[in-house]
Amino acid sequence: MELQSNASRVHASSSRPRISIDVPVARTVSNSRQADLTVGFLIVGGGIAGLATAYALAAAGHRVHVLERSSGLHQPAGGIRIPPNCTKVLAQWGLLEELARRGSPCPVSKLLDLHTGESLGVTDWHRDLVKEMGEAYYMVHHQDLHEILFDLAVSAGVRVSFSTTVEAVTPPRDAVQSSVDATTLSTIIPSTSRPSVTLASGETLHADVVIGADGPYSMVRRVVAERMEERRSGLCVYSGTLSTSEMRADPRLQSLLEEGWPMFLGNQRSIIGYPIRNDQEFAIHIWWDEDDPNTSDTWTPTVHVSSLPGYSSADIDPRARIMLDKVGLLSRMSFVDRDRPESWIDRSERVALIGEAAHPIMPCNHHSAAISIEDAAVFGTLFSHLHSHAQISTLLYGFQDLRQPRATALNLIELHNASVALSGKRPLHHTMEDQWAEVAEVWGYDANDAAEEWWMQWGVLRERAEATSAQ
Ligand SMILES: Cc1cc2nc3c(=O)[nH]c(=O)nc-3n(C[C@H](O)[C@H](O)[C@H](O)COP(=O)(O)OP(=O)(O)OC[C@H]3O[C@@H](n4cnc5c(N)ncnc54)[C@H](O)[C@@H]3O)c2cc1C
């Protein structure tokens, strides 16, 4: 009840005109299974999750329109990590060459004491070992990943509208009867049986399914879940980049480039750096105390490193300081522990969440992009089996069943890694071999296989059960 009243309140606040525009016709993408029934999706948010999901759905033969409030690509940001489980999906989508061209593989990371610079150990991301897991570990610039996914989605027939802010999402008033079904039904379903979004321009768009891929501050989540509580951790992640030629020119920084990807670990503070853009740039993430919890988060680099609380007198390794002084401006994201919605699907079963809207995660971690891209692959693979409108709910719940445990597990691993990195103590794990079990489970995951297995085990079973009960 509360969910519906939330939705209608959001909608009622808009007195602008309602215009219904349909989503575009998808182009066929080779090498992908095409769903027997094509439906229309509106995706709120054209970040990593939104564009990846848009591609996966278009590749499965669906019509997809992405609504993104920013004005276009090339939003300033920093580095983002692509672990092998994510590389695997991108490789299945034919993006390996592009990823290798724009990213940097990273075989070794060197753990260092933030205060003394003393070596604490090495994590060896050995290529052969990584290959065992499926694919390599890459580091890329967020802009590059965004651009690669945009090009892919558009080439598959996805329509992307920039400068398009969604103000409200309205679930369908009348649920479609699951017994009613026909391959041409989408053309005759009344608009009250389809969810809609209201744009800041006043337009209203309808689709068969609305997906909220609108990030950690999701507005679509208000339609799906009760108010989520959040707790600030007192830490922020600051991100920036500098050119590797500038680092190479300074003999004091050469060791940071040559000995591997530096991870400076300290007490409640940590700094990591890694190469991106074919080793032309170096991405930096700094976990540091939050000075003012009321300062707003931004991915746009606007904070100077000298304004980090206590920076000038902080006891940090001179190499780390020299490196940070060269970075200049940083983006700033608070590290917030947010409640996760119990359900990612609204009561009408036609509005769903994906990416950080469904499962917010600490900014700038190993799996920031990976979870969203895995989500997209699972969503697309499940919806490649669509052959009836009645099945939409089943596939949405299949998505949730598969992805909730995985997202929770990855989040816990990230929290554990962060607590080790910020504990100021020598980490227990020094080699890849020590972490083998965790690595195999996390990196060995194949999102497409997981979706196919779910379909064989549950999807087909439910179909048979429904067919039997209908007889
Ligand atoms: C501009 C930007 C830069 C980033 N840079 C980095 C980085 O350098 N390193 C890193 O590790 N992570 C970065 N991230 C975060 C990273 O993208 C996410 O952690 C992860 O990939 C999951 O992405 P998401 O698509 O679920 O959410 P997000 O990446 O937050 O994307 C959500 C998208 O929805 C759009 N949106 C939100 N509300 C509305 C609305 N009402 N109507 C229309 N559109 C809406 C936003 O503009 C955004 O593009 C960045 C995110 C953004 C938005």
The ligand as an SDF file (V2000), in Angstrom:
LIG
                    3D

 53 58  0  0  0  0  0  0  0  0999 V2000
   29.8990   10.8260  -13.4710 C   0  0  0  0  0  0  0  0  0  0  0  0
   30.3460    9.5890  -12.7320 C   0  0  0  0  0  0  0  0  0  0  0  0
   31.7070    9.3360  -12.6030 C   0  0  0  0  0  0  0  0  0  0  0  0
   32.1360    8.2140  -11.8990 C   0  0  0  0  0  0  0  0  0  0  0  0
   33.4800    8.0000  -11.7780 N   0  0  0  0  0  0  0  0  0  0  0  0
   33.9340    6.9120  -11.1090 C   0  0  0  0  0  0  0  0  0  0  0  0
   35.3230    6.6680  -10.9870 C   0  0  0  0  0  0  0  0  0  0  0  0
   36.1520    7.4390  -11.4590 O   0  0  0  0  0  0  0  0  0  0  0  0
   35.7260    5.5660  -10.3160 N   0  0  0  0  0  0  0  0  0  0  0  0
   34.8390    4.6910   -9.7500 C   0  0  0  0  0  0  0  0  0  0  0  0
   35.2570    3.6920   -9.1590 O   0  0  0  0  0  0  0  0  0  0  0  0
   33.5110    4.9070   -9.8600 N   0  0  0  0  0  0  0  0  0  0  0  0
   33.0350    5.9840  -10.5160 C   0  0  0  0  0  0  0  0  0  0  0  0
   31.6820    6.2140  -10.6160 N   0  0  0  0  0  0  0  0  0  0  0  0
   30.7550    5.2670   -9.9480 C   0  0  0  0  0  0  0  0  0  0  0  0
   30.5190    4.0120  -10.7820 C   0  0  0  0  0  0  0  0  0  0  0  0
   30.0110    4.3490  -12.0500 O   0  0  0  0  0  0  0  0  0  0  0  0
   29.5300    3.1140  -10.0320 C   0  0  0  0  0  0  0  0  0  0  0  0
   30.1050    2.7580   -8.7900 O   0  0  0  0  0  0  0  0  0  0  0  0
   29.1990    1.7850  -10.6960 C   0  0  0  0  0  0  0  0  0  0  0  0
   29.7150    1.6280  -11.9480 O   0  0  0  0  0  0  0  0  0  0  0  0
   27.6800    1.5540  -10.7580 C   0  0  0  0  0  0  0  0  0  0  0  0
   27.1240    2.4220  -11.5930 O   0  0  0  0  0  0  0  0  0  0  0  0
   25.5750    2.7490  -11.7250 P   0  0  0  0  0  0  0  0  0  0  0  0
   25.3870    2.8830  -13.1820 O   0  0  0  0  0  0  0  0  0  0  0  0
   24.7090    1.8220  -10.9610 O   0  0  0  0  0  0  0  0  0  0  0  0
   25.4510    4.1550  -10.9850 O   0  0  0  0  0  0  0  0  0  0  0  0
   26.0780    5.5390  -11.4320 P   0  0  0  0  0  0  0  0  0  0  0  0
   27.4220    5.3590  -11.9890 O   0  0  0  0  0  0  0  0  0  0  0  0
   25.9190    6.4470  -10.2600 O   0  0  0  0  0  0  0  0  0  0  0  0
   25.1110    6.0190  -12.6170 O   0  0  0  0  0  0  0  0  0  0  0  0
   23.7930    6.4790  -12.3990 C   0  0  0  0  0  0  0  0  0  0  0  0
   23.3970    7.3640  -13.5720 C   0  0  0  0  0  0  0  0  0  0  0  0
   22.0250    7.7350  -13.4170 O   0  0  0  0  0  0  0  0  0  0  0  0
   21.8810    9.1000  -13.7510 C   0  0  0  0  0  0  0  0  0  0  0  0
   20.6860    9.5900  -13.0450 N   0  0  0  0  0  0  0  0  0  0  0  0
   20.4870    9.6750  -11.7040 C   0  0  0  0  0  0  0  0  0  0  0  0
   19.2590   10.1360  -11.4330 N   0  0  0  0  0  0  0  0  0  0  0  0
   18.6550   10.3500  -12.6340 C   0  0  0  0  0  0  0  0  0  0  0  0
   17.3670   10.8250  -13.0080 C   0  0  0  0  0  0  0  0  0  0  0  0
   16.4600   11.1630  -12.0830 N   0  0  0  0  0  0  0  0  0  0  0  0
   17.0790   10.9200  -14.3190 N   0  0  0  0  0  0  0  0  0  0  0  0
   17.9770   10.5710  -15.2690 C   0  0  0  0  0  0  0  0  0  0  0  0
   19.2220   10.1230  -14.9630 N   0  0  0  0  0  0  0  0  0  0  0  0
   19.5520   10.0090  -13.6690 C   0  0  0  0  0  0  0  0  0  0  0  0
   23.1830    9.7380  -13.2810 C   0  0  0  0  0  0  0  0  0  0  0  0
   23.4410   10.9590  -13.9350 O   0  0  0  0  0  0  0  0  0  0  0  0
   24.1990    8.6580  -13.6330 C   0  0  0  0  0  0  0  0  0  0  0  0
   24.7120    8.8100  -14.9270 O   0  0  0  0  0  0  0  0  0  0  0  0
   31.1910    7.3320  -11.3040 C   0  0  0  0  0  0  0  0  0  0  0  0
   29.8330    7.5890  -11.4360 C   0  0  0  0  0  0  0  0  0  0  0  0
   29.4040    8.6960  -12.1480 C   0  0  0  0  0  0  0  0  0  0  0  0
   27.9080    8.9600  -12.2820 C   0  0  0  0  0  0  0  0  0  0  0  0
  1  2  1  0
  2  3  1  0
  2 52  2  0
  3  4  2  0
  4  5  1  0
  4 50  1  0
  5  6  2  0
  6  7  1  0
  6 13  1  0
  7  8  2  0
  7  9  1  0
  9 10  1  0
 10 11  2  0
 10 12  1  0
 12 13  2  0
 13 14  1  0
 14 15  1  0
 14 50  1  0
 15 16  1  0
 16 17  1  0
 16 18  1  0
 18 19  1  0
 18 20  1  0
 20 21  1  0
 20 22  1  0
 22 23  1  0
 23 24  1  0
 24 25  2  0
 24 26  1  0
 24 27  1  0
 27 28  1  0
 28 29  2  0
 28 30  1  0
 28 31  1  0
 31 32  1  0
 32 33  1  0
 33 34  1  0
 33 48  1  0
 34 35  1  0
 35 36  1  0
 35 46  1  0
 36 37  1  0
 36 45  1  0
 37 38  2  0
 38 39  1  0
 39 40  1  0
 39 45  2  0
 40 41  1  0
 40 42  2  0
 42 43  1  0
 43 44  2  0
 44 45  1  0
 46 47  1  0
 46 48  1  0
 48 49  1  0
 50 51  2  0
 51 52  1  0
 52 53  1  0
M  END
$$$$
